[in-house]
Amino acid sequence: MTSALTQVRAAAEEGGHEVVNELLFEPIWFGVIAIVAFLALLATLWAFRNTLALDPHGVAEGHVDPDSGRGTSAH
């Protein structure tokens, strides 16, 4: 049984170059897609900034949240 490294060395010594796995597109585009995905996630995060300030129950100011007691019978 030969290892993959041995096969690569044998192919290099023969002078042949065999493409094992060809990429779908140029390598630079993987970075471009990653940056675009990061910026899309950042835009989503940025869209929801300061939403706690719009809280109708006043939780941000320290008032009691009326929804915190739901499902309990104790008052």
N, CA, C and O atoms as CSV, one atom per row, in Angstrom:
chain,resi,resn,atom,element,x,y,z
A,1,MET,N,N,0.856,-1.168,0.000
A,1,MET,CA,C,0.000,0.000,0.000
A,1,MET,C,C,0.904,1.233,0.000
A,1,MET,O,O,1.817,1.343,0.818
A,2,THR,N,N,0.639,2.156,-0.924
A,2,THR,CA,C,1.457,3.359,-1.019
A,2,THR,C,C,0.682,4.537,-0.464
A,2,THR,O,O,-0.544,4.605,-0.556
A,3,SER,N,N,1.431,5.462,0.113
A,3,SER,CA,C,0.783,6.644,0.676
A,3,SER,C,C,0.525,7.669,-0.421
A,3,SER,O,O,1.059,7.565,-1.525
A,4,ALA,N,N,-0.289,8.645,-0.107
A,4,ALA,CA,C,-0.597,9.698,-1.068
A,4,ALA,C,C,0.644,10.516,-1.370
A,4,ALA,O,O,0.837,10.959,-2.502
A,5,LEU,N,N,1.496,10.724,-0.354
A,5,LEU,CA,C,2.721,11.485,-0.562
A,5,LEU,C,C,3.650,10.763,-1.540
A,5,LEU,O,O,4.287,11.394,-2.383
A,6,THR,N,N,3.719,9.460,-1.421
A,6,THR,CA,C,4.550,8.679,-2.334
A,6,THR,C,C,4.025,8.792,-3.762
A,6,THR,O,O,4.809,8.890,-4.706
A,7,GLN,N,N,2.733,8.780,-3.920
A,7,GLN,CA,C,2.140,8.919,-5.245
A,7,GLN,C,C,2.408,10.300,-5.831
A,7,GLN,O,O,2.657,10.430,-7.029
A,8,VAL,N,N,2.358,11.326,-4.994
A,8,VAL,CA,C,2.623,12.686,-5.467
A,8,VAL,C,C,4.084,12.807,-5.893
A,8,VAL,O,O,4.389,13.399,-6.929
A,9,ARG,N,N,4.989,12.240,-5.083
A,9,ARG,CA,C,6.405,12.283,-5.432
A,9,ARG,C,C,6.670,11.540,-6.738
A,9,ARG,O,O,7.448,12.009,-7.568
A,10,ALA,N,N,6.042,10.404,-6.925
A,10,ALA,CA,C,6.234,9.632,-8.152
A,10,ALA,C,C,5.722,10.402,-9.359
A,10,ALA,O,O,6.351,10.385,-10.417
A,11,ALA,N,N,4.589,11.074,-9.215
A,11,ALA,CA,C,4.040,11.858,-10.315
A,11,ALA,C,C,4.936,13.052,-10.628
A,11,ALA,O,O,5.093,13.423,-11.791
A,12,ALA,N,N,5.524,13.654,-9.594
A,12,ALA,CA,C,6.412,14.800,-9.809
A,12,ALA,C,C,7.697,14.361,-10.489
A,12,ALA,O,O,8.224,15.077,-11.341
A,13,GLU,N,N,8.203,13.202,-10.125
A,13,GLU,CA,C,9.439,12.707,-10.732
A,13,GLU,C,C,9.230,12.341,-12.198
A,13,GLU,O,O,10.148,12.472,-13.008
A,14,GLU,N,N,8.043,11.889,-12.535
A,14,GLU,CA,C,7.751,11.541,-13.924
A,14,GLU,C,C,7.584,12.774,-14.790
A,14,GLU,O,O,7.627,12.686,-16.017
A,15,GLY,N,N,7.396,13.911,-14.165
A,15,GLY,CA,C,7.224,15.142,-14.938
A,15,GLY,C,C,5.774,15.431,-15.265
A,15,GLY,O,O,5.465,16.490,-15.810
A,16,GLY,N,N,4.895,14.528,-14.949
A,16,GLY,CA,C,3.474,14.742,-15.221
A,16,GLY,C,C,2.818,15.492,-14.073
A,16,GLY,O,O,3.271,15.432,-12.930
A,17,HIS,N,N,1.767,16.185,-14.391
A,17,HIS,CA,C,1.028,16.921,-13.366
A,17,HIS,C,C,-0.427,16.535,-13.489
A,17,HIS,O,O,-1.093,16.860,-14.472
A,18,GLU,N,N,-0.907,15.843,-12.489
A,18,GLU,CA,C,-2.286,15.372,-12.514
A,18,GLU,C,C,-3.130,16.238,-11.591
A,18,GLU,O,O,-2.790,16.425,-10.423
A,19,VAL,N,N,-4.227,16.764,-12.115
A,19,VAL,CA,C,-5.145,17.557,-11.303
A,19,VAL,C,C,-6.076,16.593,-10.593
A,19,VAL,O,O,-6.832,15.855,-11.226
A,20,VAL,N,N,-6.012,16.609,-9.272
A,20,VAL,CA,C,-6.833,15.687,-8.505
A,20,VAL,C,C,-8.210,16.288,-8.264
A,20,VAL,O,O,-9.228,15.683,-8.598
A,21,ASN,N,N,-8.234,17.474,-7.685
A,21,ASN,CA,C,-9.498,18.160,-7.422
A,21,ASN,C,C,-9.396,19.580,-7.963
A,21,ASN,O,O,-8.622,20.393,-7.457
A,22,GLU,N,N,-10.165,19.865,-8.970
A,22,GLU,CA,C,-10.145,21.202,-9.538
A,22,GLU,C,C,-11.159,22.062,-8.808
A,22,GLU,O,O,-12.275,21.617,-8.536
A,23,LEU,N,N,-10.778,23.294,-8.489
A,23,LEU,CA,C,-11.675,24.208,-7.794
A,23,LEU,C,C,-12.780,24.679,-8.733
A,23,LEU,O,O,-12.627,24.659,-9.954
A,24,LEU,N,N,-13.888,25.101,-8.145
A,24,LEU,CA,C,-15.011,25.576,-8.948
A,24,LEU,C,C,-14.696,26.884,-9.656
A,24,LEU,O,O,-15.142,27.112,-10.780
A,25,PHE,N,N,-13.917,27.752,-8.988
A,25,PHE,CA,C,-13.516,29.016,-9.578
A,25,PHE,C,C,-12.184,29.428,-8.985
A,25,PHE,O,O,-11.633,28.710,-8.151
A,26,GLU,N,N,-11.659,30.562,-9.397
A,26,GLU,CA,C,-10.346,31.016,-8.960
A,26,GLU,C,C,-10.303,31.173,-7.437
A,26,GLU,O,O,-11.310,31.543,-6.834
A,27,PRO,N,N,-9.170,30.902,-6.813
A,27,PRO,CA,C,-9.072,30.961,-5.345
A,27,PRO,C,C,-9.408,32.325,-4.744
A,27,PRO,O,O,-9.901,32.388,-3.617
A,28,ILE,N,N,-9.156,33.409,-5.462
A,28,ILE,CA,C,-9.440,34.741,-4.921
A,28,ILE,C,C,-10.923,34.922,-4.626
A,28,ILE,O,O,-11.293,35.669,-3.720
A,29,TRP,N,N,-11.770,34.240,-5.388
A,29,TRP,CA,C,-13.211,34.398,-5.210
A,29,TRP,C,C,-13.705,33.773,-3.915
A,29,TRP,O,O,-14.752,34.172,-3.406
A,30,PHE,N,N,-12.982,32.808,-3.372
A,30,PHE,CA,C,-13.363,32.264,-2.069
A,30,PHE,C,C,-13.239,33.343,-1.000
A,30,PHE,O,O,-14.096,33.454,-0.123
A,31,GLY,N,N,-12.178,34.134,-1.072
A,31,GLY,CA,C,-12.010,35.243,-0.137
A,31,GLY,C,C,-13.044,36.325,-0.344
A,31,GLY,O,O,-13.562,36.886,0.621
A,32,VAL,N,N,-13.349,36.624,-1.598
A,32,VAL,CA,C,-14.356,37.645,-1.897
A,32,VAL,C,C,-15.718,37.219,-1.357
A,32,VAL,O,O,-16.434,38.031,-0.770
A,33,ILE,N,N,-16.076,35.967,-1.549
A,33,ILE,CA,C,-17.367,35.467,-1.048
A,33,ILE,C,C,-17.392,35.510,0.474
A,33,ILE,O,O,-18.417,35.857,1.061
A,34,ALA,N,N,-16.284,35.165,1.124
A,34,ALA,CA,C,-16.234,35.200,2.588
A,34,ALA,C,C,-16.406,36.627,3.107
A,34,ALA,O,O,-17.119,36.848,4.085
A,35,ILE,N,N,-15.757,37.593,2.458
A,35,ILE,CA,C,-15.878,38.984,2.891
A,35,ILE,C,C,-17.296,39.495,2.675
A,35,ILE,O,O,-17.836,40.201,3.527
A,36,VAL,N,N,-17.901,39.148,1.550
A,36,VAL,CA,C,-19.286,39.571,1.284
A,36,VAL,C,C,-20.234,38.958,2.315
A,36,VAL,O,O,-21.140,39.640,2.794
A,37,ALA,N,N,-20.043,37.685,2.663
A,37,ALA,CA,C,-20.887,37.042,3.675
A,37,ALA,C,C,-20.702,37.719,5.027
A,37,ALA,O,O,-21.679,37.946,5.741
A,38,PHE,N,N,-19.457,38.047,5.392
A,38,PHE,CA,C,-19.197,38.741,6.649
A,38,PHE,C,C,-19.879,40.100,6.659
A,38,PHE,O,O,-20.488,40.474,7.662
A,39,LEU,N,N,-19.790,40.843,5.568
A,39,LEU,CA,C,-20.420,42.164,5.509
A,39,LEU,C,C,-21.941,42.061,5.568
A,39,LEU,O,O,-22.593,42.933,6.140
A,40,ALA,N,N,-22.513,41.013,4.987
A,40,ALA,CA,C,-23.961,40.820,5.070
A,40,ALA,C,C,-24.383,40.540,6.510
A,40,ALA,O,O,-25.398,41.062,6.973
A,41,LEU,N,N,-23.612,39.723,7.216
A,41,LEU,CA,C,-23.920,39.466,8.626
A,41,LEU,C,C,-23.741,40.726,9.469
A,41,LEU,O,O,-24.525,40.981,10.383
A,42,LEU,N,N,-22.715,41.507,9.165
A,42,LEU,CA,C,-22.500,42.756,9.884
A,42,LEU,C,C,-23.641,43.738,9.622
A,42,LEU,O,O,-24.071,44.442,10.536
A,43,ALA,N,N,-24.130,43.791,8.396
A,43,ALA,CA,C,-25.264,44.668,8.071
A,43,ALA,C,C,-26.508,44.237,8.818
A,43,ALA,O,O,-27.280,45.083,9.270
A,44,THR,N,N,-26.719,42.929,8.957
A,44,THR,CA,C,-27.863,42.432,9.719
A,44,THR,C,C,-27.748,42.830,11.181
A,44,THR,O,O,-28.723,43.267,11.791
A,45,LEU,N,N,-26.561,42.680,11.738
A,45,LEU,CA,C,-26.339,43.084,13.124
A,45,LEU,C,C,-26.546,44.582,13.292
A,45,LEU,O,O,-27.160,45.019,14.265
A,46,TRP,N,N,-26.042,45.367,12.357
A,46,TRP,CA,C,-26.154,46.816,12.414
A,46,TRP,C,C,-27.617,47.265,12.295
A,46,TRP,O,O,-27.999,48.283,12.872
A,47,ALA,N,N,-28.432,46.516,11.554
A,47,ALA,CA,C,-29.835,46.880,11.365
A,47,ALA,C,C,-30.624,46.792,12.670
A,47,ALA,O,O,-31.639,47.472,12.825
A,48,PHE,N,N,-30.169,45.964,13.606
A,48,PHE,CA,C,-30.896,45.779,14.849
A,48,PHE,C,C,-30.258,46.519,16.018
A,48,PHE,O,O,-30.557,46.215,17.174
A,49,ARG,N,N,-29.387,47.484,15.739
A,49,ARG,CA,C,-28.783,48.243,16.823
A,49,ARG,C,C,-29.843,49.128,17.488
A,49,ARG,O,O,-30.783,49.576,16.832
A,50,ASN,N,N,-29.690,49.370,18.765
A,50,ASN,CA,C,-30.568,50.236,19.568
A,50,ASN,C,C,-32.015,49.769,19.584
A,50,ASN,O,O,-32.910,50.587,19.795
A,51,THR,N,N,-32.272,48.511,19.373
A,51,THR,CA,C,-33.669,48.064,19.418
A,51,THR,C,C,-34.172,47.939,20.848
A,51,THR,O,O,-35.383,47.975,21.069
A,52,LEU,N,N,-33.276,47.790,21.836
A,52,LEU,CA,C,-33.722,47.753,23.220
A,52,LEU,C,C,-34.264,49.106,23.642
A,52,LEU,O,O,-35.124,49.177,24.520
A,53,ALA,N,N,-33.778,50.182,23.035
A,53,ALA,CA,C,-34.276,51.512,23.349
A,53,ALA,C,C,-35.725,51.667,22.897
A,53,ALA,O,O,-36.419,52.562,23.380
A,54,LEU,N,N,-36.187,50.845,22.007
A,54,LEU,CA,C,-37.568,50.901,21.526
A,54,LEU,C,C,-38.484,49.965,22.301
A,54,LEU,O,O,-39.626,49.739,21.901
A,55,ASP,N,N,-37.985,49.416,23.415
A,55,ASP,CA,C,-38.740,48.458,24.213
A,55,ASP,C,C,-39.978,49.129,24.818
A,55,ASP,O,O,-39.836,50.082,25.584
A,56,PRO,N,N,-41.180,48.658,24.495
A,56,PRO,CA,C,-42.399,49.314,25.000
A,56,PRO,C,C,-42.647,49.071,26.493
A,56,PRO,O,O,-43.412,49.813,27.110
A,57,HIS,N,N,-42.024,48.057,27.081
A,57,HIS,CA,C,-42.285,47.740,28.482
A,57,HIS,C,C,-41.333,48.445,29.435
A,57,HIS,O,O,-41.521,48.359,30.648
A,58,GLY,N,N,-40.337,49.126,28.941
A,58,GLY,CA,C,-39.423,49.852,29.797
A,58,GLY,C,C,-38.423,48.974,30.529
A,58,GLY,O,O,-37.934,49.363,31.590
A,59,VAL,N,N,-38.109,47.817,30.002
A,59,VAL,CA,C,-37.153,46.912,30.646
A,59,VAL,C,C,-35.782,47.567,30.708
A,59,VAL,O,O,-35.047,47.369,31.676
A,60,ALA,N,N,-35.428,48.338,29.697
A,60,ALA,CA,C,-34.116,48.979,29.656
A,60,ALA,C,C,-33.954,49.985,30.791
A,60,ALA,O,O,-32.836,50.218,31.251
A,61,GLU,N,N,-35.053,50.585,31.248
A,61,GLU,CA,C,-34.968,51.564,32.331
A,61,GLU,C,C,-35.081,50.921,33.705
A,61,GLU,O,O,-35.057,51.628,34.712
A,62,GLY,N,N,-35.203,49.608,33.771
A,62,GLY,CA,C,-35.254,48.923,35.056
A,62,GLY,C,C,-36.659,48.644,35.560
A,62,GLY,O,O,-36.821,48.174,36.686
A,63,HIS,N,N,-37.664,48.916,34.768
A,63,HIS,CA,C,-39.032,48.612,35.181
A,63,HIS,C,C,-39.278,47.110,35.104
A,63,HIS,O,O,-38.546,46.386,34.430
A,64,VAL,N,N,-40.305,46.655,35.792
A,64,VAL,CA,C,-40.626,45.233,35.809
A,64,VAL,C,C,-41.192,44.823,34.458
A,64,VAL,O,O,-42.033,45.518,33.888
A,65,ASP,N,N,-40.732,43.711,33.964
A,65,ASP,CA,C,-41.210,43.180,32.692
A,65,ASP,C,C,-42.526,42.462,32.939
A,65,ASP,O,O,-42.547,41.492,33.696
A,66,PRO,N,N,-43.632,42.898,32.330
A,66,PRO,CA,C,-44.919,42.242,32.572
A,66,PRO,C,C,-44.983,40.821,32.023
A,66,PRO,O,O,-45.833,40.034,32.439
A,67,ASP,N,N,-44.094,40.490,31.094
A,67,ASP,CA,C,-44.106,39.151,30.515
A,67,ASP,C,C,-43.277,38.159,31.314
A,67,ASP,O,O,-43.292,36.968,31.000
A,68,SER,N,N,-42.552,38.604,32.337
A,68,SER,CA,C,-41.664,37.709,33.067
A,68,SER,C,C,-42.424,36.717,33.936
A,68,SER,O,O,-41.887,35.660,34.267
A,69,GLY,N,N,-43.671,37.034,34.317
A,69,GLY,CA,C,-44.430,36.158,35.194
A,69,GLY,C,C,-45.376,35.223,34.476
A,69,GLY,O,O,-46.159,34.522,35.118
A,70,ARG,N,N,-45.319,35.200,33.163
A,70,ARG,CA,C,-46.254,34.343,32.425
A,70,ARG,C,C,-45.990,32.882,32.730
A,70,ARG,O,O,-44.843,32.443,32.819
A,71,GLY,N,N,-47.056,32.153,32.884
A,71,GLY,CA,C,-46.961,30.720,33.117
A,71,GLY,C,C,-46.843,30.344,34.586
A,71,GLY,O,O,-46.798,29.160,34.920
A,72,THR,N,N,-46.794,31.337,35.466
A,72,THR,CA,C,-46.736,31.033,36.900
A,72,THR,C,C,-48.042,31.465,37.547
A,72,THR,O,O,-48.681,32.412,37.088
A,73,SER,N,N,-48.437,30.781,38.604
A,73,SER,CA,C,-49.687,31.117,39.284
A,73,SER,C,C,-49.453,32.062,40.461
A,73,SER,O,O,-50.412,32.615,40.999
A,74,ALA,N,N,-48.208,32.257,40.871
A,74,ALA,CA,C,-47.915,33.141,41.998
A,74,ALA,C,C,-47.935,34.584,41.537
A,74,ALA,O,O,-47.419,34.911,40.468
A,75,HIS,N,N,-48.541,35.463,42.359
A,75,HIS,CA,C,-48.596,36.902,42.032
A,75,HIS,C,C,-47.893,37.688,43.083
A,75,HIS,O,O,-47.826,38.914,42.996
